[in-house]
């Protein structure tokens, strides 16, 4: 009798674990973003005489590649059947450098990635689009209207007043976010052993040079009008940052959270196919108004804190890990209703 009781308990736990795993799969498996870990918390910030940066006092993760058309199209498909916030921009379809087409009518919009564009970086996105993508990731990639459960709250609480004032800060519990300037610079230019700040996001003390992937010699990027096309993320395979990121020196320049322009703009960093390779130096801090949408401007995302290591519990490490996944899945499912 006692054995049967424990057998039933074990089966119940096993069934729960399977159910949790399946629920987690359905809630979190829509897109996958590859991250690298940037360590050395507390290492000195970039010491540039004109625009020094602050130290980043915590380890964090940053996407290895810029957010792609395929990833952004999945986001649109989930939350932009009706698109009141303009997450899709017409040049994504009409311009040869854009990667996403839209068809249908308002309330039933459908999005398709152009042939050959899936792994190229998303462009024609504003700073607010990037924040809403981070919110969507934070909320577990739900489907539904653009509201607090999907795009308007989570990592950032987005309000008309905040947009008008360009004052929408990262929330303290953000799981995903747009990089700060300090996070972005550290991921691209800093090496911990030995402690070194490079001039190029490809482990070089020479400024990045322009060229095609065939020209890649370890310090080459799609910048300074070297080409008239965008390349798949990671095409410059030899030109990698100390932490393993690609294309921080080319393809598209990238939004960061940093407020510039007397409070009216946001900094963007990195070279692009349409901008000089010199802006890959961390000493320069160019900026755009946050509503800007152009062909050579995209973004990548960070996870501000490393995933928690599960503690031992009554069901062991795996049981606690599944329990934690269940909590996250439940929150994501409740938000999507």
Secondary structure, 3 states (H helix, E strand, C coil): CHHHHHHHHHHHHHHHHHHHHHHHHHHHCCCCCCEEEECCCCCCCCCCCCCCCCCCCCCEEEECCCCEHHHHHHHHHHHCCCCCCCCCCCHHHHCCCCCEEEECCCCCCEEEECCCCCCEECCCCCHHHHHHHHHHHHCCCCCCCCCCCCCCCCCECCCHHHHHHCCCCECCCCCCEECCHHHHHHHHHEECCCCEECCECCCECCCCEECCHHHCCCCEECCCCCCCCCCECCCCCCCECCCCCECCCCCCEEEEEEEEHHHCEEEEECCCCCCCHHHHCCCCCCEEECCCCCCCEECCEEECCCCCCCCCCCCHHHHHHHHHHHHHHHHHHHHHC
